[in-house]
Amino acid sequence: MKVTAVVVRPSDQAVLMLPSGLPQVEQSDDVWFPDVEPVLRALRDQHGIEAVVLTCVSDDPRTYLMLPSGEPPADARWVHDRPVSSSDLPDWTRPEWYGEAPQWIAHRLKATGPWTQVKSWGLSNVLRIPTADGDVYFKALPQASIEPAALPFLFANEPLFLQRASTDRPGAVPAPLAIDEQRAWMLLPDLGTPLEGESDVAVWIDAVRNHARLQRSYVTEPELLLEYSCADRRLAVLDAELDRLLEPNSLTARHDPNELSRLPERAKQLREAIVELAEIGVPETLLHGDLHPRNLAVRDGQVLAFDWTDAALAHPFLDLVTFVEKQSTLSSDPRVLDAYLHEWEEYADPSDLRRALTLAEELGALYQTITYLHLVDHLTGPSKASMLRGGTSWLQRLLEP
């Protein structure tokens, strides 16, 4: 796959041109567009161009709008015949942001080398900074600039949540090295390697057991989670959110009308499932919201979940819907699932807990569909298209008999 870089000089909006035209690099087709580090490395290695990504303006063909961060190659020139715009996007698409954020970082860290942009899209921007104590990751989120209209914004202020939760529950969640609550910025240490690559089932068992214990620790403090900026997505709220799906929307507009004809009956079944799940008695508490094997990291035998932007007050079993994946066989290992359910036996007997897990699998598809529907309404460009694909997939799963 060819990737094109539109490198723009902020002083006059001139675009960098090589003798061959706009800079292009070859990338593997399976690289997801937010993962910008390989593109930036190839641009530097192949063309001698140092830059950072402001935004991905197109995923097909893949094209990034970039900001130069070094001197251009000697054979390059600047031209003024290409209008460029990045309006209605997060703060990190502004050139001046790359003066503000690194300065904030420098006041809080002693770096041993230049920072590297790792990820950038509509939902986050991640930089990696080398230090004497290991790599540190800076993450920026769009909460400070988004003004949602269609629904209450479904996501937590992750820096605030992690700061409060790591103080309350030391060692149970990543502890930020520093945060800016208003701008939704934070610094996190390197948490290790993804759980996805771990072959020892005991590590997977520890991961779900400890997650369940963290969830249980907040059972008596639901209001505290709301104070920590978790979204209220309890079963009663999920029932109300279902109405949103029954109205004309961007996800159902992409679906086959014959399949959608099942939606009203399916909604009735889902509401019955909500009632039944509530009656089993597992209390609603902390939900990660996007707990999959690549959002759990292993370091020195300890497993921590990261990427808590989806943190919510909800039914805890909904986390297993994203955790269990076909490509990760250990995620569905009976020993792993049994370990998770065992932590909840004070609230229901094992047979009822298994029934609750079955109901949560069904309702989890609804939960994720609503999440993606909300994201589609608040993103643009390739980020919006990515959420449309994800939401369509969850809606398809929701409609399956």
C-alpha positions as CSV (number, residue, x, y, z in Angstrom):
1,M,0.0,0.0,0.0
2,K,1.3,3.5,-0.9
3,V,0.9,6.1,1.8
4,T,1.0,9.8,0.8
5,A,2.3,12.5,3.1
6,V,1.0,16.1,2.6
7,V,3.6,18.0,4.7
8,V,2.4,21.6,5.3
9,R,4.5,24.5,6.4
10,P,2.3,26.3,9.1
11,S,3.6,29.8,8.4
12,D,2.1,30.0,4.9
13,Q,0.4,26.6,4.2
14,A,2.9,25.7,1.6
15,V,3.1,22.0,0.8
16,L,6.4,20.0,0.6
17,M,7.1,18.5,-2.8
18,L,9.9,16.2,-3.9
19,P,11.1,16.0,-7.5
20,S,8.8,13.0,-7.8
21,G,5.8,14.8,-6.3
22,L,4.2,14.4,-2.9
23,P,6.3,12.1,-0.6
24,Q,5.1,8.5,-0.7
25,V,6.2,5.4,1.3
26,E,5.2,1.8,1.1
27,Q,3.4,0.2,4.0
28,S,1.9,-3.2,4.8
29,D,-1.8,-3.3,4.0
30,D,-2.6,-4.6,7.5
31,V,-1.3,-1.4,9.3
32,W,-4.2,0.4,10.9
33,F,-4.3,4.1,10.0
34,P,-4.0,5.5,13.6
35,D,-0.7,3.6,14.0
36,V,1.4,6.3,12.5
37,E,4.9,5.4,13.9
38,P,5.8,3.1,10.9
39,V,4.8,5.7,8.4
40,L,6.8,8.4,10.1
41,R,9.8,6.1,10.3
42,A,9.6,5.2,6.6
43,L,9.3,8.8,5.7
44,R,12.4,9.6,7.6
45,D,14.4,6.6,6.4
46,Q,13.3,6.8,2.7
47,H,13.2,10.5,2.1
48,G,14.9,12.2,5.0
49,I,11.7,14.0,6.1
50,E,11.0,14.6,9.8
51,A,7.3,15.2,10.4
52,V,4.4,14.5,12.7
53,V,0.9,13.6,11.7
54,L,-1.9,16.2,12.2
55,T,-4.7,14.0,10.8
56,C,-5.4,11.2,8.4
57,V,-7.4,12.9,5.6
58,S,-8.1,9.7,3.6
59,D,-7.8,6.0,4.3
60,D,-8.2,5.0,0.6
61,P,-5.8,6.1,-0.7
62,R,-4.2,6.6,2.6
63,T,-3.1,10.2,3.0
64,Y,-1.9,12.0,6.0
65,L,-1.7,15.8,6.7
66,M,1.6,16.4,8.4
67,L,3.6,19.1,10.1
68,P,7.4,19.3,9.4
69,S,9.5,18.8,12.5
70,G,12.9,19.3,10.8
71,E,14.6,20.7,7.8
72,P,13.4,19.4,4.4
73,P,15.6,17.4,2.1
74,A,17.9,19.5,-0.2
75,D,16.0,18.5,-3.3
76,A,12.6,19.4,-1.9
77,R,10.6,22.6,-2.6
78,W,7.5,24.3,-1.1
79,V,4.5,25.0,-3.3
80,H,1.3,26.9,-2.7
81,D,-1.2,25.4,-5.0
82,R,-2.9,22.9,-2.7
83,P,-5.6,24.1,-0.3
84,V,-5.4,22.2,3.0
85,S,-7.9,22.2,5.9
86,S,-8.2,20.4,9.2
87,S,-11.2,22.1,10.8
88,D,-13.6,20.5,13.2
89,L,-10.9,18.1,14.5
90,P,-9.2,17.5,17.8
91,D,-6.7,20.0,19.2
92,W,-3.7,17.9,18.1
93,T,-4.5,18.7,14.5
94,R,-3.4,22.3,15.1
95,P,0.3,22.9,14.4
96,E,0.7,25.0,17.6
97,W,-0.3,22.0,19.7
98,Y,3.1,20.5,19.0
99,G,4.6,23.4,20.8
100,E,2.2,23.3,23.8
101,A,2.2,19.5,24.5
102,P,6.0,18.9,24.3
103,Q,6.5,21.9,26.6
104,W,4.1,20.5,29.1
105,I,5.9,17.1,28.9
106,A,9.3,18.7,29.3
107,H,8.3,20.4,32.6
108,R,7.3,17.0,34.0
109,L,9.9,14.6,32.5
110,K,13.6,14.5,31.9
111,A,13.8,13.0,28.4
112,T,16.9,11.2,27.2
113,G,16.0,11.6,23.5
114,P,13.4,13.0,21.2
115,W,9.8,12.0,21.5
116,T,8.1,9.8,18.9
117,Q,4.5,10.0,17.7
118,V,3.0,6.5,18.1
119,K,-0.7,6.9,17.4
120,S,-3.0,9.6,16.1
121,W,-6.7,9.6,15.1
122,G,-9.9,11.2,16.2
123,L,-10.0,9.6,19.6
124,S,-6.4,10.0,20.9
125,N,-2.9,11.1,20.2
126,V,0.0,9.2,21.8
127,L,3.7,10.1,22.0
128,R,6.5,8.0,23.4
129,I,9.3,9.7,25.4
130,P,12.5,7.9,26.3
131,T,13.8,8.5,29.9
132,A,16.5,7.1,32.1
133,D,13.8,5.0,33.8
134,G,12.3,3.6,30.6
135,D,9.8,4.8,28.0
136,V,6.9,7.1,29.1
137,Y,3.8,7.5,27.1
138,F,1.9,10.8,26.7
139,K,-1.8,10.5,25.8
140,A,-4.1,13.2,24.8
141,L,-7.9,12.8,24.5
142,P,-10.6,14.9,22.8
143,Q,-12.9,15.4,25.8
144,A,-11.9,19.0,26.4
145,S,-12.9,20.1,22.9
146,I,-15.9,17.9,22.0
147,E,-19.4,19.4,22.5
148,P,-21.8,16.4,22.1
149,A,-25.4,17.0,21.2
150,A,-27.2,13.8,20.3
151,L,-26.4,11.9,23.6
152,P,-24.5,12.6,26.8
153,F,-20.9,11.9,26.0
154,L,-20.2,8.2,26.8
155,F,-16.6,8.4,27.8
156,A,-14.7,9.1,31.0
157,N,-11.9,11.7,31.4
158,E,-9.3,8.9,31.5
159,P,-6.5,11.0,33.2
160,L,-8.9,12.0,36.0
161,F,-10.3,8.5,36.4
162,L,-6.8,6.9,36.6
163,Q,-5.5,9.4,39.0
164,R,-8.4,8.9,41.4
165,A,-8.7,5.1,40.9
166,S,-5.0,4.5,41.3
167,T,-5.0,6.5,44.6
168,D,-8.0,4.5,45.8
169,R,-6.8,1.1,44.5
170,P,-3.0,1.2,44.4
171,G,-1.6,-1.3,41.9
172,A,-5.0,-2.2,40.4
173,V,-4.9,0.3,37.6
174,P,-2.1,2.3,35.9
175,A,-1.0,5.3,38.0
176,P,-0.4,8.4,35.9
177,L,2.9,10.2,36.4
178,A,1.2,13.5,35.7
179,I,-2.2,14.6,34.3
180,D,-3.8,17.8,33.0
181,E,-7.5,17.3,33.9
182,Q,-8.9,20.1,31.8
183,R,-7.0,19.2,28.6
184,A,-7.3,15.5,29.2
185,W,-3.6,14.9,29.0
186,M,-1.6,12.3,30.9
187,L,1.8,10.6,31.2
188,L,2.0,6.9,31.9
189,P,4.9,4.5,32.3
190,D,5.5,1.6,30.0
191,L,3.1,-1.1,31.2
192,G,4.7,-4.0,29.3
193,T,3.6,-6.3,26.5
194,P,0.0,-7.2,25.4
195,L,-1.7,-10.1,27.2
196,E,-2.6,-11.3,23.7
197,G,0.9,-12.6,23.3
198,E,1.0,-14.5,26.7
199,S,0.8,-18.3,26.4
200,D,0.6,-19.1,30.1
201,V,-3.1,-19.6,31.1
202,A,-2.2,-18.7,34.7
203,V,-1.5,-15.2,33.6
204,W,-4.9,-14.9,31.9
205,I,-6.6,-16.3,35.0
206,D,-4.8,-13.7,37.2
207,A,-5.9,-11.0,34.7
208,V,-9.6,-11.7,34.9
209,R,-9.6,-12.5,38.6
210,N,-7.9,-9.3,39.5
211,H,-10.2,-7.4,37.1
212,A,-13.2,-8.9,38.9
213,R,-11.8,-7.9,42.2
214,L,-11.3,-4.4,41.1
215,Q,-14.9,-4.3,39.9
216,R,-16.2,-5.7,43.1
217,S,-14.3,-3.2,45.2
218,Y,-16.5,-0.4,43.8
219,V,-19.8,-2.3,44.3
220,T,-20.8,-0.1,47.3
221,E,-19.5,3.1,45.8
222,P,-21.3,3.7,42.5
223,E,-21.6,7.4,43.0
224,L,-17.9,7.6,43.5
225,L,-17.4,6.2,40.0
226,L,-19.6,8.9,38.6
227,E,-17.6,11.5,40.4
228,Y,-14.5,10.0,38.8
229,S,-16.2,10.8,35.4
230,C,-17.4,7.3,34.5
231,A,-20.4,7.4,32.3
232,D,-23.7,6.1,33.8
233,R,-24.6,3.1,31.6
234,R,-26.4,0.9,34.0
235,L,-29.0,-1.5,32.7
236,A,-31.8,1.0,33.1
237,V,-29.8,3.5,31.0
238,L,-29.0,0.8,28.4
239,D,-32.8,0.1,28.1
240,A,-33.3,3.8,27.3
241,E,-30.4,3.9,24.9
242,L,-32.1,1.1,22.9
243,D,-34.7,3.7,21.8
244,R,-31.9,5.5,20.0
245,L,-31.2,2.4,18.0
246,L,-34.8,2.0,17.0
247,E,-34.8,5.5,15.4
248,P,-33.3,6.2,12.0
249,N,-29.6,6.5,12.5
250,S,-26.2,6.2,10.7
251,L,-25.8,2.5,11.5
252,T,-29.2,1.2,10.5
253,A,-29.0,3.3,7.3
254,R,-26.2,1.1,6.2
255,H,-28.0,-2.2,6.9
256,D,-30.2,-4.5,4.8
257,P,-33.9,-3.5,5.3
258,N,-34.9,-7.1,5.5
259,E,-32.5,-7.7,8.4
260,L,-33.6,-4.5,10.1
261,S,-37.2,-5.7,10.0
262,R,-36.2,-8.0,12.9
263,L,-35.0,-5.1,15.1
264,P,-38.3,-4.3,16.9
265,E,-38.8,-7.9,17.9
266,R,-35.1,-8.1,18.8
267,A,-35.5,-4.9,21.0
268,K,-38.3,-6.7,22.9
269,Q,-36.0,-9.7,23.5
270,L,-33.2,-7.4,24.7
271,R,-35.5,-5.6,27.1
272,E,-36.5,-9.0,28.5
273,A,-32.8,-9.9,28.8
274,I,-32.1,-6.6,30.7
275,V,-34.8,-7.5,33.3
276,E,-33.6,-11.0,33.7
277,L,-30.0,-10.0,34.1
278,A,-30.9,-7.4,36.7
279,E,-32.9,-10.0,38.7
280,I,-29.9,-12.4,39.0
281,G,-28.4,-9.9,41.4
282,V,-24.9,-9.2,40.3
283,P,-24.4,-5.5,41.3
284,E,-23.6,-2.9,38.7
285,T,-20.2,-1.4,39.2
286,L,-17.0,-0.4,37.3
287,L,-16.8,-1.5,33.6
288,H,-13.7,-1.0,31.5
289,G,-15.9,-1.0,28.3
290,D,-13.2,-2.1,25.9
291,L,-11.5,-4.9,27.7
292,H,-9.7,-6.9,25.1
293,P,-6.4,-8.8,25.1
294,R,-4.5,-5.8,23.5
295,N,-5.8,-3.4,26.2
296,L,-4.2,-5.5,29.0
297,A,-0.4,-5.4,29.5
298,V,1.9,-7.8,31.3
299,R,5.0,-6.6,33.1
300,D,7.0,-8.6,35.7
301,G,4.1,-11.0,36.0
302,Q,1.5,-8.3,36.7
303,V,-1.3,-7.6,34.4
304,L,-2.9,-4.1,34.2
305,A,-5.7,-2.9,31.9
306,F,-5.1,0.3,30.2
307,D,-7.1,2.6,27.8
308,W,-9.8,3.4,30.3
309,T,-11.6,6.0,28.1
310,D,-14.7,3.8,28.1
311,A,-14.9,3.5,31.9
312,A,-18.5,3.3,33.0
313,L,-20.9,2.4,35.8
314,A,-22.6,-0.6,34.3
315,H,-23.1,-4.4,34.6
316,P,-19.6,-5.8,35.1
317,F,-20.1,-8.9,33.0
318,L,-20.4,-6.8,29.8
319,D,-16.6,-6.6,29.9
320,L,-16.3,-10.2,28.9
321,V,-18.0,-9.5,25.6
322,T,-15.0,-7.7,24.2
323,F,-12.5,-9.8,26.2
324,V,-13.4,-13.1,24.5
325,E,-12.1,-13.1,21.0
326,K,-11.9,-15.9,18.4
327,Q,-8.3,-15.1,17.6
328,S,-7.3,-15.4,21.2
329,T,-8.1,-18.9,22.3
330,L,-7.1,-18.4,25.9
331,S,-9.6,-15.6,26.2
332,S,-12.4,-18.2,26.1
333,D,-10.6,-21.0,28.0
334,P,-13.1,-22.4,30.5
335,R,-10.5,-22.0,33.3
336,V,-10.3,-18.3,32.6
337,L,-14.1,-17.7,32.5
338,D,-14.6,-19.9,35.6
339,A,-12.0,-17.9,37.5
340,Y,-13.9,-14.7,36.6
341,L,-17.3,-16.0,37.6
342,H,-16.0,-17.5,40.8
343,E,-15.3,-14.0,42.1
344,W,-19.0,-13.2,42.0
345,E,-20.4,-16.3,43.8
346,E,-21.4,-14.2,46.9
347,Y,-24.1,-12.7,44.7
348,A,-25.5,-15.7,42.9
349,D,-25.0,-19.4,42.6
350,P,-22.8,-20.8,39.7
351,S,-25.7,-21.7,37.4
352,D,-27.2,-18.2,37.7
353,L,-23.8,-16.6,37.1
354,R,-23.5,-18.7,33.9
355,R,-26.9,-17.5,32.8
356,A,-25.9,-14.0,33.6
357,L,-22.8,-14.4,31.4
358,T,-25.0,-15.6,28.5
359,L,-27.3,-12.6,28.9
360,A,-24.4,-10.3,29.1
361,E,-23.0,-11.7,25.8
362,E,-26.3,-10.7,24.2
363,L,-26.6,-7.3,25.8
364,G,-22.9,-6.6,25.2
365,A,-23.6,-6.4,21.5
366,L,-26.3,-3.8,22.2
367,Y,-23.9,-1.9,24.5
368,Q,-21.1,-1.8,21.9
369,T,-23.5,-0.9,19.1
370,I,-24.8,2.1,21.1
371,T,-21.2,3.1,21.8
372,Y,-20.2,3.0,18.2
373,L,-23.4,4.9,17.2
374,H,-22.4,7.7,19.5
375,L,-18.8,7.8,18.2
376,V,-20.0,7.9,14.6
377,D,-21.9,11.1,15.4
378,H,-18.9,12.8,16.9
379,L,-16.1,11.9,14.5
380,T,-15.1,12.8,11.0
381,G,-13.1,11.4,8.1
382,P,-11.3,8.0,8.4
383,S,-12.0,7.9,12.2
384,K,-15.7,8.1,11.5
385,A,-15.5,5.5,8.8
386,S,-13.7,3.2,11.1
387,M,-16.4,3.6,13.7
388,L,-19.1,2.9,11.1
389,R,-17.4,-0.4,10.2
390,G,-17.2,-1.3,13.8
391,G,-20.7,-0.3,14.6
392,T,-22.1,-2.1,11.6
393,S,-20.3,-5.3,12.7
394,W,-21.8,-5.0,16.3
395,L,-25.2,-4.3,14.9
396,Q,-25.0,-7.4,12.7
397,R,-24.1,-9.5,15.7
398,L,-27.0,-7.9,17.6
399,L,-29.4,-8.9,14.9
400,E,-28.2,-12.5,14.6
401,P,-30.9,-15.0,15.8
